[in-house]
Amino acid sequence: MYSTKVVEIGEMVPAFEEEMLLILFGPSATPELKSICVIHESSGQPDNILQLGTLIEMGGTTYTVTQVGDAANKNFDELGHVSIYFRSGENEILPGAIIAEPEVYPSMQPGDIIKIVND
């Protein structure tokens, strides 16, 4: 299991609810990125944890990863960055993104813990 703490929620994050998109980024995010991201910090290393079937607990909901982009693990391992879509789509998944179900947008606050569990 990997866990990380939400330290900041950018002022533009609520605007992405309509798109069912949540962008996570580690503390190295630039000021421009911070406005659109949930900034999180962990003392551990995720180590290729984003896989089909991975469970992500955040905002009181448990999500199941249904698709993983080619660069999602590399970006998450190195930068703490991943774009999470809470919707199914007909389009090909972006390299740095994952898709998770259910189609419920998480409500999060600074201090919340995000848990990622991969069997």
Backbone as ProteinMPNN parsed JSONL, in Angstrom:
{"seq_chain_A": "MYSTKVVEIGEMVPAFEEEMLLILFGPSATPELKSICVIHESSGQPDNILQLGTLIEMGGTTYTVTQVGDAANKNFDELGHVSIYFRSGENEILPGAIIAEPEVYPSMQPGDIIKIVND", "coords_chain_A": {"N_chain_A": [[0.837, -1.186, 0.0], [0.431, 2.252, -0.697], [0.554, 5.495, 0.576], [-0.396, 8.926, 0.637], [-0.351, 12.374, 1.508], [-2.686, 14.99, 1.177], [-1.721, 18.221, 0.557], [-2.309, 20.669, -0.519], [-4.88, 22.268, -2.378], [-5.491, 23.282, -5.522], [-6.88, 26.407, -6.681], [-8.32, 26.192, -9.04], [-9.153, 23.569, -9.246], [-11.892, 22.704, -8.62], [-13.175, 23.449, -10.997], [-12.663, 21.436, -12.777], [-14.367, 19.402, -12.234], [-16.618, 19.131, -13.848], [-15.495, 17.963, -16.091], [-14.816, 15.611, -14.993], [-12.222, 15.138, -14.025], [-9.272, 14.817, -12.187], [-6.262, 16.114, -11.144], [-3.305, 15.012, -9.89], [-0.326, 16.047, -8.236], [3.044, 16.106, -7.164], [5.033, 17.834, -4.614], [6.816, 19.323, -6.167], [5.552, 20.756, -8.128], [5.045, 23.476, -10.389], [4.156, 26.964, -9.79], [2.105, 27.629, -11.621], [1.054, 25.125, -12.293], [0.188, 24.297, -9.774], [-2.206, 25.64, -9.36], [-4.116, 24.165, -10.695], [-4.05, 21.646, -9.677], [-4.184, 18.901, -7.283], [-2.093, 18.958, -4.717], [0.199, 16.762, -3.336], [1.988, 14.953, -0.775], [4.401, 12.585, 0.126], [6.225, 10.238, 2.129], [7.058, 7.91, 1.134], [7.777, 5.716, -1.701], [6.048, 5.342, -4.723], [6.463, 3.333, -6.737], [5.64, 1.999, -9.352], [2.876, 1.483, -8.985], [0.373, 1.909, -10.125], [-1.889, 0.071, -11.63], [-4.046, -2.086, -13.621], [-6.993, -2.676, -11.868], [-5.989, -1.714, -9.469], [-6.712, -0.204, -6.34], [-7.906, 2.938, -5.296], [-8.223, 4.996, -2.632], [-9.925, 7.815, -1.758], [-11.284, 10.91, -0.664], [-13.446, 9.718, 0.65], [-14.379, 7.708, -1.008], [-13.872, 4.619, -2.712], [-12.004, 3.838, -5.46], [-11.606, 1.996, -8.514], [-8.998, 1.245, -10.665], [-9.271, 1.249, -14.119], [-8.065, 1.662, -16.551], [-4.748, 2.324, -17.682], [-2.436, 4.703, -18.621], [0.478, 4.733, -20.785], [2.648, 6.235, -19.729], [1.931, 6.777, -17.146], [2.751, 5.526, -14.664], [5.531, 6.086, -14.617], [5.526, 8.928, -14.562], [4.117, 9.311, -12.15], [5.747, 8.003, -10.296], [8.122, 9.552, -10.476], [7.368, 12.302, -10.311], [5.087, 12.493, -8.818], [2.841, 12.878, -10.266], [-0.243, 12.417, -11.864], [-3.012, 12.188, -14.042], [-6.335, 11.735, -13.313], [-9.15, 10.3, -14.594], [-12.559, 10.156, -14.029], [-14.437, 8.724, -15.551], [-15.763, 6.814, -18.225], [-14.459, 6.475, -21.506], [-14.579, 6.956, -25.036], [-12.36, 7.655, -26.337], [-8.824, 7.207, -26.872], [-6.705, 6.555, -24.112], [-4.794, 9.075, -22.469], [-1.185, 9.279, -22.284], [-0.14, 9.924, -19.674], [-2.21, 9.421, -17.928], [-4.867, 7.909, -15.944], [-7.823, 5.889, -15.805], [-10.575, 5.668, -13.681], [-13.097, 3.991, -11.762], [-15.87, 4.287, -9.465], [-17.91, 6.611, -11.408], [-17.659, 9.108, -9.89], [-16.979, 12.198, -8.609], [-14.28, 13.044, -6.517], [-14.417, 14.549, -3.267], [-12.241, 16.531, -1.639], [-9.967, 17.595, 0.969], [-7.308, 19.66, 2.268], [-4.932, 17.817, 4.137], [-6.243, 15.413, 3.99], [-5.864, 11.889, 3.408], [-4.628, 9.968, 0.759], [-4.969, 6.737, -0.324], [-3.397, 4.079, -1.962], [-3.826, 0.969, -3.192], [-2.515, -2.032, -4.22], [-2.962, -5.26, -5.079]], "CA_chain_A": [[0.0, 0.0, 0.0], [1.103, 3.54, -0.761], [-0.336, 6.574, 1.003], [0.143, 10.26, 0.459], [-1.189, 13.374, 2.172], [-3.044, 16.184, 0.411], [-1.203, 19.41, 1.242], [-2.867, 21.884, -1.121], [-5.814, 22.044, -3.481], [-5.472, 24.485, -6.36], [-8.163, 27.112, -6.779], [-9.033, 25.807, -10.268], [-9.528, 22.147, -9.203], [-13.332, 22.477, -8.76], [-13.606, 23.658, -12.381], [-12.457, 20.203, -13.53], [-15.391, 18.415, -11.885], [-17.462, 18.916, -15.028], [-14.758, 17.046, -16.962], [-14.536, 14.411, -14.186], [-10.772, 15.03, -14.076], [-8.526, 15.254, -11.024], [-4.835, 16.051, -11.439], [-2.431, 14.942, -8.723], [1.062, 16.412, -8.496], [3.879, 16.185, -5.975], [5.387, 19.188, -4.17], [7.665, 20.045, -7.123], [4.723, 21.435, -9.135], [5.264, 24.914, -10.558], [2.985, 27.743, -9.344], [1.032, 27.528, -12.623], [0.434, 23.809, -12.139], [-0.465, 24.193, -8.468], [-3.569, 26.174, -9.41], [-5.047, 23.193, -11.28], [-3.729, 20.317, -9.153], [-4.171, 18.52, -5.876], [-0.688, 18.748, -4.384], [0.305, 15.755, -2.278], [3.35, 14.7, -0.333], [4.552, 11.284, 0.764], [7.601, 9.884, 2.476], [7.345, 6.642, 0.466], [7.93, 5.69, -3.159], [4.927, 4.57, -5.265], [7.039, 2.159, -7.389], [4.856, 1.31, -10.389], [1.691, 0.974, -8.292], [-0.857, 2.114, -10.895], [-2.136, -1.091, -12.493], [-5.458, -2.44, -13.73], [-7.491, -3.27, -10.639], [-5.502, -0.991, -8.295], [-7.738, 0.552, -5.616], [-7.496, 4.254, -4.817], [-9.171, 5.509, -1.648], [-9.796, 9.256, -1.541], [-12.54, 11.63, -0.555], [-14.522, 8.859, 1.137], [-14.784, 6.748, -2.039], [-12.83, 3.715, -3.208], [-12.041, 3.758, -6.921], [-10.855, 0.917, -9.141], [-8.353, 1.665, -11.907], [-9.71, 0.418, -15.243], [-7.123, 1.856, -17.656], [-3.502, 2.986, -17.273], [-1.642, 5.209, -19.737], [1.851, 4.229, -20.877], [3.605, 7.006, -18.921], [1.326, 7.122, -15.853], [3.591, 5.108, -13.542], [6.792, 6.836, -14.654], [5.246, 10.286, -14.087], [3.726, 9.275, -10.748], [6.934, 7.637, -9.513], [9.128, 10.607, -10.493], [6.852, 13.648, -10.026], [3.816, 12.454, -8.084], [1.84, 13.411, -11.192], [-1.115, 11.575, -12.678], [-4.354, 12.713, -14.308], [-7.306, 10.67, -13.069], [-10.466, 10.536, -15.174], [-13.606, 9.363, -13.402], [-15.456, 8.501, -16.583], [-15.302, 5.96, -19.316], [-14.402, 7.278, -22.717], [-14.336, 6.264, -26.296], [-11.058, 8.072, -26.831], [-7.648, 6.53, -26.33], [-6.236, 7.172, -22.869], [-3.565, 9.854, -22.579], [-0.072, 8.529, -21.693], [0.053, 10.194, -18.256], [-3.51, 9.379, -17.255], [-5.553, 6.661, -15.636], [-9.277, 5.988, -15.699], [-11.008, 4.962, -12.48], [-14.539, 3.921, -11.498], [-17.069, 4.75, -10.141], [-17.91, 7.948, -11.991], [-17.99, 10.008, -8.787], [-15.846, 13.115, -8.407], [-13.957, 13.075, -5.084], [-14.374, 15.794, -2.509], [-11.049, 16.39, -0.81], [-9.518, 18.746, 1.742], [-5.933, 19.526, 2.739], [-4.823, 16.931, 5.284], [-6.783, 14.093, 3.628], [-4.9, 10.866, 2.995], [-4.97, 9.165, -0.413], [-4.364, 5.409, -0.2], [-3.373, 3.324, -3.217], [-3.622, -0.426, -2.819], [-2.377, -2.935, -5.361], [-2.806, -6.62, -4.525]], "C_chain_A": [[0.879, 1.245, 0.0], [0.104, 4.584, -0.259], [0.385, 7.902, 0.88], [-0.857, 11.259, 1.033], [-1.433, 14.565, 1.257], [-2.563, 17.401, 1.193], [-1.803, 20.711, 0.709], [-3.813, 21.497, -2.241], [-5.9, 23.345, -4.267], [-6.849, 25.085, -6.539], [-8.977, 26.716, -8.012], [-9.513, 24.345, -10.261], [-11.035, 21.94, -9.329], [-13.855, 22.641, -10.187], [-13.481, 22.386, -13.224], [-13.495, 19.128, -13.2], [-16.298, 18.116, -13.073], [-16.822, 17.934, -16.005], [-14.479, 15.705, -16.28], [-13.039, 14.092, -14.214], [-10.165, 15.592, -12.799], [-7.049, 15.065, -11.34], [-4.062, 16.067, -10.128], [-1.023, 15.35, -9.135], [1.79, 16.49, -7.166], [4.264, 17.62, -5.673], [6.257, 19.971, -5.139], [6.871, 20.784, -8.205], [5.038, 22.929, -9.175], [4.024, 25.672, -10.058], [1.817, 27.654, -10.333], [0.301, 26.2, -12.507], [-0.324, 23.686, -10.825], [-1.907, 24.678, -8.512], [-4.584, 25.159, -9.933], [-4.905, 21.791, -10.683], [-4.057, 20.165, -7.672], [-2.712, 18.167, -5.581], [-0.626, 17.79, -3.187], [1.765, 15.481, -1.973], [3.385, 13.378, 0.423], [6.005, 11.06, 1.117], [8.009, 8.582, 1.793], [7.496, 6.805, -1.033], [6.82, 4.83, -3.744], [5.36, 3.3, -6.009], [6.07, 1.368, -8.267], [3.539, 0.73, -9.854], [0.402, 1.087, -9.102], [-1.022, 1.007, -11.931], [-3.639, -1.291, -12.644], [-5.874, -3.119, -12.433], [-6.97, -2.619, -9.366], [-6.663, -0.225, -7.668], [-7.146, 1.86, -5.116], [-8.592, 4.752, -3.883], [-8.902, 6.991, -1.454], [-11.177, 9.883, -1.475], [-13.711, 10.765, -0.126], [-15.024, 7.833, 0.144], [-13.59, 5.874, -2.401], [-13.037, 3.536, -4.698], [-11.218, 2.57, -7.387], [-10.297, 1.417, -10.458], [-8.743, 0.693, -13.027], [-8.837, 0.571, -16.481], [-5.916, 2.635, -17.134], [-2.745, 3.416, -18.524], [-0.203, 4.757, -19.646], [2.847, 4.951, -19.969], [3.095, 7.298, -17.515], [2.218, 6.735, -14.675], [4.898, 5.874, -13.488], [6.578, 8.248, -14.096], [4.905, 10.306, -12.595], [4.927, 8.947, -9.862], [7.911, 8.815, -9.381], [8.626, 11.959, -9.99], [5.632, 13.664, -9.116], [2.662, 12.91, -8.944], [1.08, 12.309, -11.904], [-2.445, 12.31, -12.854], [-5.324, 11.551, -14.16], [-8.639, 11.104, -13.659], [-11.456, 9.596, -14.509], [-14.762, 9.206, -14.38], [-14.884, 7.549, -17.613], [-15.327, 6.804, -20.585], [-14.15, 6.433, -23.938], [-12.951, 6.575, -26.835], [-9.951, 7.255, -26.185], [-7.16, 7.289, -25.1], [-4.929, 7.929, -23.123], [-2.438, 9.12, -21.845], [0.085, 8.72, -20.185], [-1.207, 10.1, -17.419], [-3.91, 7.964, -16.87], [-7.053, 6.938, -15.654], [-9.691, 5.122, -14.52], [-12.533, 5.024, -12.36], [-14.738, 3.817, -9.993], [-16.923, 6.182, -10.668], [-18.435, 8.95, -10.969], [-16.773, 10.891, -8.549], [-15.546, 13.229, -6.909], [-13.984, 14.482, -4.502], [-13.228, 15.656, -1.517], [-10.7, 17.71, -0.144], [-8.035, 18.573, 2.063], [-5.914, 18.707, 4.034], [-5.392, 15.555, 5.022], [-5.649, 13.162, 3.198], [-5.453, 10.14, 1.773], [-4.231, 7.846, -0.248], [-4.484, 4.708, -1.539], [-2.958, 1.903, -2.876], [-3.591, -1.271, -4.077], [-2.089, -4.317, -4.801], [-1.504, -7.257, -4.895]], "O_chain_A": [[1.939, 1.273, 0.625], [-1.067, 4.552, -0.636], [1.607, 7.986, 1.003], [-2.062, 11.011, 1.039], [-0.505, 15.086, 0.639], [-2.945, 17.596, 2.347], [-1.805, 21.729, 1.4], [-3.582, 20.525, -2.961], [-6.327, 24.375, -3.745], [-7.856, 24.377, -6.55], [-10.196, 26.886, -8.026], [-10.213, 23.929, -11.185], [-11.446, 21.064, -10.09], [-14.866, 22.038, -10.548], [-14.122, 22.271, -14.268], [-13.501, 18.062, -13.816], [-16.7, 16.97, -13.277], [-17.519, 17.164, -16.667], [-13.969, 14.777, -16.908], [-12.636, 12.943, -14.4], [-10.497, 16.7, -12.377], [-6.631, 13.984, -11.755], [-4.154, 17.019, -9.352], [-0.576, 15.041, -10.24], [1.213, 16.895, -6.157], [3.867, 18.533, -6.398], [6.429, 21.177, -4.96], [7.464, 21.377, -9.107], [5.264, 23.561, -8.143], [2.956, 25.077, -9.919], [0.659, 27.61, -9.916], [-0.925, 26.148, -12.61], [-1.368, 23.036, -10.771], [-2.748, 24.171, -7.77], [-5.777, 25.273, -9.651], [-5.565, 20.854, -11.134], [-4.187, 21.137, -6.927], [-2.171, 17.204, -6.125], [-1.301, 17.983, -2.176], [2.653, 15.736, -2.787], [2.517, 13.092, 1.248], [6.905, 11.617, 0.488], [9.173, 8.188, 1.859], [7.358, 7.906, -1.567], [6.65, 3.69, -3.314], [4.675, 2.282, -5.913], [5.726, 0.225, -7.966], [3.142, -0.375, -10.226], [-0.576, 0.412, -8.781], [-0.371, 1.015, -12.976], [-4.421, -0.726, -11.878], [-5.195, -4.027, -11.954], [-7.457, -2.933, -8.28], [-7.498, 0.336, -8.377], [-6.036, 1.894, -4.585], [-9.743, 4.911, -4.289], [-7.811, 7.388, -1.043], [-12.111, 9.444, -2.145], [-14.852, 11.042, -0.496], [-16.006, 7.145, 0.422], [-12.446, 6.329, -2.397], [-14.11, 3.132, -5.145], [-10.249, 2.182, -6.735], [-11.037, 1.954, -11.283], [-8.572, -0.519, -12.902], [-8.858, -0.285, -17.365], [-6.045, 3.491, -16.259], [-2.446, 2.591, -19.387], [0.288, 4.434, -18.564], [3.797, 4.332, -19.489], [3.765, 8.001, -16.758], [2.421, 7.547, -13.772], [5.33, 6.274, -12.407], [7.353, 8.711, -13.258], [5.34, 11.195, -11.863], [5.101, 9.546, -8.801], [8.462, 9.049, -8.305], [9.362, 12.684, -9.321], [5.19, 14.731, -8.689], [1.613, 13.291, -8.424], [1.671, 11.39, -12.471], [-2.936, 12.965, -11.934], [-5.162, 10.51, -14.797], [-9.192, 12.137, -13.282], [-11.226, 8.389, -14.433], [-15.911, 9.518, -14.067], [-13.674, 7.495, -17.835], [-16.125, 7.733, -20.71], [-13.583, 5.343, -23.868], [-12.428, 5.853, -27.684], [-10.116, 6.691, -25.103], [-7.201, 8.519, -25.061], [-4.075, 7.481, -23.888], [-2.705, 8.408, -20.877], [0.413, 7.765, -19.482], [-1.262, 10.642, -16.315], [-3.384, 6.975, -17.38], [-7.488, 8.083, -15.534], [-9.227, 3.992, -14.371], [-13.168, 5.983, -12.799], [-13.858, 3.307, -9.299], [-15.933, 6.862, -10.398], [-19.493, 9.554, -11.146], [-15.671, 10.394, -8.316], [-16.453, 13.482, -6.116], [-13.623, 15.459, -5.158], [-13.241, 14.773, -0.659], [-11.073, 18.786, -0.61], [-7.552, 17.442, 2.123], [-6.765, 18.88, 4.907], [-5.072, 14.612, 5.745], [-4.616, 13.603, 2.693], [-6.619, 9.742, 1.758], [-3.015, 7.829, -0.056], [-5.537, 4.735, -2.176], [-1.875, 1.668, -2.339], [-4.512, -1.236, -4.893], [-1.081, -4.518, -4.123], [-1.239, -8.393, -4.501]]}, "name": "protein", "num_of_chains": 1, "seq": "MYSTKVVEIGEMVPAFEEEMLLILFGPSATPELKSICVIHESSGQPDNILQLGTLIEMGGTTYTVTQVGDAANKNFDELGHVSIYFRSGENEILPGAIIAEPEVYPSMQPGDIIKIVND"}
